[in-house]
Amino acid sequence: MSRARDAALAAAAALFSERGYSQVTIRDIAALAELSPAMVMKCVGNKQELFLEVATVEPLPLPACPSSDLGQALVRDIFDRFYADTVEPMTRAIMLRLTAPDHQSVIQHFTSGYVDPLTERLGGDVDARLRAELAVSALVGFATMLRIFGADACSQRSDEVVRRYGKLVQHLLDS
């Protein structure tokens, strides 16, 4: 049953992040996982339980770099995921939040995966929290523009964008 469970979880994660909670059915998950709907229910429970299990937010990768280079490194990481054609956790988090049956759980995952680690890296105080929230806001906006709206000029000039947008993010981190 482990293979079936793993297949159901992988299918659910892909479909929920692509379409959102309300646009995915157990039948959709079963079809993608190559299982019967009954097997999906047996392995993982109902749709809401399945969503809550896979609606995780990948923690923000905080590169091991000097603090003065963190803004550019975070922007570079977004480009690295874009060019590798891997899931962008920031845009995935937006989709999960907008469609979740339980919005608070996604907000909690997002905060603990993005804002909290950056706050800690910046010193952990109230001002560090504000700077972390502002920087994460800028990163989410950039990731959304790149992934969802296409940002052709940005994708063609990534080094220039890392330099310029990285400075903006760095300013938010430092001020």
Phi, psi and chi 1 to 4 in degrees:
 res  aa     phi    psi   chi1   chi2   chi3   chi4
   1 MET       -  -17.9 -174.1  150.8   83.4      -
   2 SER   -62.9  -40.0  178.8      -      -      -
   3 ARG   -65.0  -42.1 -172.1 -144.4   65.6   79.4
   4 ALA   -64.9  -43.8      -      -      -      -
   5 ARG   -62.4  -46.9  178.2  174.9  170.7   71.9
   6 ASP   -60.5  -41.8  -69.2  -13.6      -      -
   7 ALA   -65.4  -40.9      -      -      -      -
   8 ALA   -65.8  -42.8      -      -      -      -
   9 LEU   -64.5  -43.2  -68.9  173.0      -      -
  10 ALA   -64.4  -42.8      -      -      -      -
  11 ALA   -64.8  -44.0      -      -      -      -
  12 ALA   -62.8  -44.8      -      -      -      -
  13 ALA   -59.4  -44.9      -      -      -      -
  14 ALA   -64.6  -47.5      -      -      -      -
  15 LEU   -69.3  -42.7  -69.2  171.8      -      -
  16 PHE   -64.0  -39.8  -74.3  137.6      -      -
  17 SER   -74.2  -24.4   64.5      -      -      -
  18 GLU   -84.5  -44.4  177.3 -176.2  -54.2      -
  19 ARG  -110.7  -21.3  -62.8 -173.8 -156.9  162.5
  20 GLY    92.8  165.3      -      -      -      -
  21 TYR   -60.5  -51.0  179.6   80.0      -      -
  22 SER   -70.3  -19.6   63.9      -      -      -
  23 GLN   -96.3    7.6  -61.3  -59.2  -48.5      -
  24 VAL  -118.7  135.6  174.6      -      -      -
  25 THR  -114.0  164.0   65.9      -      -      -
  26 ILE   -60.5  -35.5  -69.3  -68.5      -      -
  27 ARG   -62.3  -39.8  -71.6 -176.3 -165.9  -81.0
  28 ASP   -61.3  -46.1  -64.1  -28.0      -      -
  29 ILE   -62.5  -44.9  -65.6  165.1      -      -
  30 ALA   -60.9  -43.8      -      -      -      -
  31 ALA   -62.2  -45.8      -      -      -      -
  32 LEU   -66.6  -36.5 -175.4   59.5      -      -
  33 ALA   -81.3   -6.9      -      -      -      -
  34 GLU    59.0   47.7  -61.8  179.2   -9.0      -
  35 LEU  -131.2  167.6  -59.8  167.9      -      -
  36 SER   -82.2  153.4   70.9      -      -      -
  37 PRO   -56.7  -37.0  -27.8   36.6      -      -
  38 ALA   -63.0  -38.8      -      -      -      -
  39 MET   -67.6  -38.1  179.0   57.0   83.8      -
  40 VAL   -61.2  -46.8  169.7      -      -      -
  41 MET   -63.0  -39.3  -60.9  -72.1  -75.6      -
  42 LYS   -65.6  -40.0 -179.1  178.2  178.3 -177.0
  43 CYS   -76.7  -38.0  -67.9      -      -      -
  44 VAL  -129.3   -4.3  -66.5      -      -      -
  45 GLY    89.5 -156.1      -      -      -      -
  46 ASN   -81.6  176.2   66.4   36.5      -      -
  47 LYS   -61.1  -43.6 -179.7  177.0  156.2 -179.5
  48 GLN   -65.5  -43.0 -175.2  168.1  -11.0      -
  49 GLU   -61.2  -41.5  -68.5  168.3  -24.7      -
  50 LEU   -63.8  -44.9 -179.5   54.9      -      -
  51 PHE   -59.0  -48.5  179.5   85.9      -      -
  52 LEU   -63.6  -29.9  -67.3  174.5      -      -
  53 GLU   -73.3  -37.3 -173.6  165.5  -16.9      -
  54 VAL   -98.2   -9.1  -59.1      -      -      -
  55 ALA   -81.1   58.8      -      -      -      -
  56 THR   -95.6  156.8   58.7      -      -      -
  57 VAL  -115.2  120.6  175.6      -      -      -
  58 GLU   -63.9  134.8  -65.3  -63.6  -42.9      -
  59 PRO   -60.4  147.9  -19.7   29.1      -      -
  60 LEU   -63.5  123.2  179.5   67.8      -      -
  61 PRO   -71.4  117.3   21.3  -25.1      -      -
  62 LEU  -101.2  103.7  -68.9  176.6      -      -
  63 PRO   -62.5  147.9   -5.2   11.4      -      -
  64 ALA   -80.5   87.9      -      -      -      -
  65 CYS  -143.8  165.0   66.5      -      -      -
  66 PRO   -59.9  147.2  -19.0   28.0      -      -
  67 SER   -55.7  -30.9  -66.7      -      -      -
  68 SER   -70.9  -14.1   60.3      -      -      -
  69 ASP  -108.1    2.8  -63.0  -25.2      -      -
  70 LEU   -62.6  -41.4 -173.0   55.7      -      -
  71 GLY   -57.8  -49.6      -      -      -      -
  72 GLN   -66.4  -37.4  -71.9 -171.9   -3.0      -
  73 ALA   -64.6  -39.2      -      -      -      -
  74 LEU   -67.7  -38.7  -69.0  169.1      -      -
  75 VAL   -67.8  -41.2  173.8      -      -      -
  76 ARG   -59.8  -39.9  170.8   60.1   60.1 -158.1
  77 ASP   -60.2  -38.5  -75.8  -11.5      -      -
  78 ILE   -63.2  -43.9  -68.4  170.3      -      -
  79 PHE   -64.2  -40.9  -89.3  118.7      -      -
  80 ASP   -59.4  -43.3  -71.1  -12.5      -      -
  81 ARG   -67.2  -37.0  -70.7 -172.2  -63.5  -84.8
  82 PHE   -63.1  -49.8  175.6   73.4      -      -
  83 TYR   -70.5  -28.3  -68.5  128.5      -      -
  84 ALA   -80.1   -6.7      -      -      -      -
  85 ASP    55.8   42.4 -161.7   28.2      -      -
  86 THR  -101.9  168.8   58.6      -      -      -
  87 VAL   -61.4  136.0  170.3      -      -      -
  88 GLU   -94.1  107.9  174.6   50.8   59.8      -
  89 PRO   -59.2  -29.1   -5.2    7.3      -      -
  90 MET   -70.0  -43.0  -68.0 -174.6 -172.8      -
  91 THR   -74.3  -31.9   55.2      -      -      -
  92 ARG   -61.9  -41.7 -179.4  174.6 -173.6  -91.4
  93 ALA   -61.0  -37.9      -      -      -      -
  94 ILE   -62.5  -48.8  -68.0  169.3      -      -
  95 MET   -59.9  -44.4  176.3   62.5   81.6      -
  96 LEU   -62.4  -43.4  -67.0  173.8      -      -
  97 ARG   -64.6  -42.8  165.5   54.9 -177.7   89.7
  98 LEU   -68.0  -26.7  -68.7  174.7      -      -
  99 THR  -113.9   -2.0   66.4      -      -      -
 100 ALA   -65.5  140.9      -      -      -      -
 101 PRO   -71.4  -21.8   24.2  -30.8      -      -
 102 ASP  -128.9   89.8  172.7   17.3      -      -
 103 HIS   -60.7  -36.6  -59.2  -64.1      -      -
 104 GLN   -62.5  -36.6 -160.4   54.6   45.0      -
 105 SER   -65.5  -38.2   67.7      -      -      -
 106 VAL   -69.4  -40.8  176.7      -      -      -
 107 ILE   -60.4  -43.3  -67.7  168.6      -      -
 108 GLN   -63.3  -44.9 -177.8  179.6   10.1      -
 109 HIS   -61.2  -43.5  -73.9  -59.7      -      -
 110 PHE   -62.7  -47.7 -177.8   83.0      -      -
 111 THR   -62.1  -45.6  -58.9      -      -      -
 112 SER   -72.7  -23.5   65.4      -      -      -
 113 GLY   -90.5  -24.2      -      -      -      -
 114 TYR  -117.8  -60.6  -70.5   92.1      -      -
 115 VAL   -72.6  -45.5 -179.7      -      -      -
 116 ASP   -60.3  -48.9  -68.3  -10.9      -      -
 117 PRO   -63.1  -38.0  -15.8   23.8      -      -
 118 LEU   -69.2  -39.4 -170.4   53.0      -      -
 119 THR   -57.8  -45.5  -61.3      -      -      -
 120 GLU   -62.2  -43.9 -160.6   58.8   36.5      -
 121 ARG   -63.0  -30.5  170.5  117.7 -178.0 -137.8
 122 LEU   -87.9    2.2  -62.9  174.6      -      -
 123 GLY   122.1  -16.0      -      -      -      -
 124 GLY    81.8   -0.7      -      -      -      -
 125 ASP   -90.9 -176.4   61.8    7.8      -      -
 126 VAL   -62.2  -42.1  173.9      -      -      -
 127 ASP   -66.2  -37.4 -175.1   61.6      -      -
 128 ALA   -62.5  -37.2      -      -      -      -
 129 ARG   -63.0  -45.0 -179.3   63.8  168.7 -146.6
 130 LEU   -62.1  -46.2  174.1   60.9      -      -
 131 ARG   -63.2  -38.9  -69.2 -179.4  -71.0  135.7
 132 ALA   -64.6  -45.5      -      -      -      -
 133 GLU   -62.1  -40.9  -73.1  179.9   -0.4      -
 134 LEU   -65.7  -43.9  -69.8  171.0      -      -
 135 ALA   -65.8  -43.0      -      -      -      -
 136 VAL   -63.4  -37.9  169.1      -      -      -
 137 SER   -59.6  -44.9  -64.2      -      -      -
 138 ALA   -64.6  -40.2      -      -      -      -
 139 LEU   -67.9  -41.2  -66.5  166.5      -      -
 140 VAL   -62.5  -43.2  168.4      -      -      -
 141 GLY   -60.9  -45.0      -      -      -      -
 142 PHE   -65.2  -45.9  175.5   65.9      -      -
 143 ALA   -61.0  -39.0      -      -      -      -
 144 THR   -65.1  -45.2  -58.8      -      -      -
 145 MET   -61.0  -44.9 -177.2   64.6 -175.8      -
 146 LEU   -67.5  -47.2 -170.8   62.9      -      -
 147 ARG   -83.7  -41.1  -71.9  -65.1 -176.7  113.8
 148 ILE   -94.6  -37.9  -64.8  175.5      -      -
 149 PHE  -103.9   -3.5  -63.6  107.2      -      -
 150 GLY    92.9  -28.8      -      -      -      -
 151 ALA    21.6   62.0      -      -      -      -
 152 ASP   -57.8  -45.0  -66.9  -25.2      -      -
 153 ALA   -61.8  -39.0      -      -      -      -
 154 CYS   -66.6  -45.2  -72.6      -      -      -
 155 SER   -67.5  -24.9   64.8      -      -      -
 156 GLN   -86.0  -14.8  -65.7  169.4   11.3      -
 157 ARG  -130.8   54.0  -62.1  177.1   59.5 -163.8
 158 SER   -60.6  -38.5   61.4      -      -      -
 159 ASP   -62.6  -41.2  -70.8  -21.5      -      -
 160 GLU   -66.3  -40.2  178.4   69.9    9.7      -
 161 VAL   -66.5  -42.3  173.0      -      -      -
 162 VAL   -59.1  -42.7  167.4      -      -      -
 163 ARG   -64.7  -50.7 -174.5 -178.0   67.4   73.4
 164 ARG   -75.8  -50.6  -68.2  168.8  112.3  179.1
 165 TYR   -72.6  -33.6 -154.0   75.8      -      -
 166 GLY   -58.4  -38.1      -      -      -      -
 167 LYS   -63.2  -40.9  -80.9 -176.2 -175.9  179.2
 168 LEU   -62.6  -48.6  170.6   68.8      -      -
 169 VAL   -61.9  -41.5  173.1      -      -      -
 170 GLN   -61.0  -41.3 -169.0   66.2   47.1      -
 171 HIS   -59.5  -42.0  177.5   73.5      -      -
 172 LEU   -66.5  -35.5  -65.0  170.1      -      -
 173 LEU   -69.2  -35.9  -66.5  167.7      -      -
 174 ASP   -88.4  -29.0  -68.9  -18.2      -      -
 175 SER   -87.3      -   58.0      -      -      -
